[in-house]
């Protein structure tokens, strides 16, 4: 069975983040985990991510992390390092 893990880097995404996260429930194969890595938003991005976390758990594991450095690549790498699911965990 395929399992999908997703990293979403964010910066001031309050207007679209809730819709994005809710759309993930429709994917096939289903999403195992989502990690939102915020790059220092000055809007309600983190609060919205945490609110959706509460409403979508246990559909998939959703983590909200706050990075200490800006940059999409940095956020993506930080998020990838936090995944619970690892390819080698199936051994």
N, C-alpha and C positions, 0 to 999 in steps of 0.2 A: 504494500500500500504506500502510495506517495504521500509525503508530508511536506508542507510548505511553511517556511519561516520567512518573515518579512521585516526589514528595517525601514522605518520611515523617519528621515531627518526632517526636522521642523524648525521654522523660524517665523513667528507671527502668522500662524496658519489657522487662527480661530474661526475664520469664516468657512473653511472647508473641511477641517479635520474630522468633525463628528460624522459627516456624510461619508468621507473616505473610509473611516474605520468600520462603519456599519456595512458598507458595500463589501468588505472583506468576508463577511459571513456568507456571501453568495458564491464564493469561488469554489471551483471543483477542479482538482482535489481540494479538500478543505484545508484551511489554514491551521497549523498547529500552534504557532506563536507569532506575536507581533511585538516589536520593540520600537517605541517612539523615542527618538533621541532629540531633545530640544537643544537648540543652539543659543539660548538666551532670549527667548521671546519676551516682548514687552506688552503682549496682549493676553488673552485668556487661554492660550494654546494648552498650557500644562494643565490647567483646571479642567478644560474640556476633555483632554486625554484621560485624566483620572476619573472623571464622571463616566465616560464611556467604558473604562476599565471595569468599574463597578457594575455596569449594566450588562456587559457582554461576558463577563466571567461566569460560568466555566466554558463558554463556547470555544474559546481559545485563550491561551496564556498571553496576556498583554502586560508589558512592562513599560513604564514611563521613566526614562533616564534624563538627567540634565547634564549635558556635557560642559566641560570647563573651557573648551576651545571652540572657536567658530570654524565653520567650513564643512560642506557636505561630505567630502571624503573622510574627514576626521570623524564626523558623526556616524557615518556608515560603518567604519571600522570599529568604533566604540560599541555600536549596537551589535555588530557581528560577534564581538568578543563576549557578549552577554547571553548568547543563545544557550538554552538548556539542551536542545537537541543537537547532537553531533553525529556526523557520519560514522564515526568509530564506536558510537554507543550501541550499534546493532551487532557488534561482534560477540 
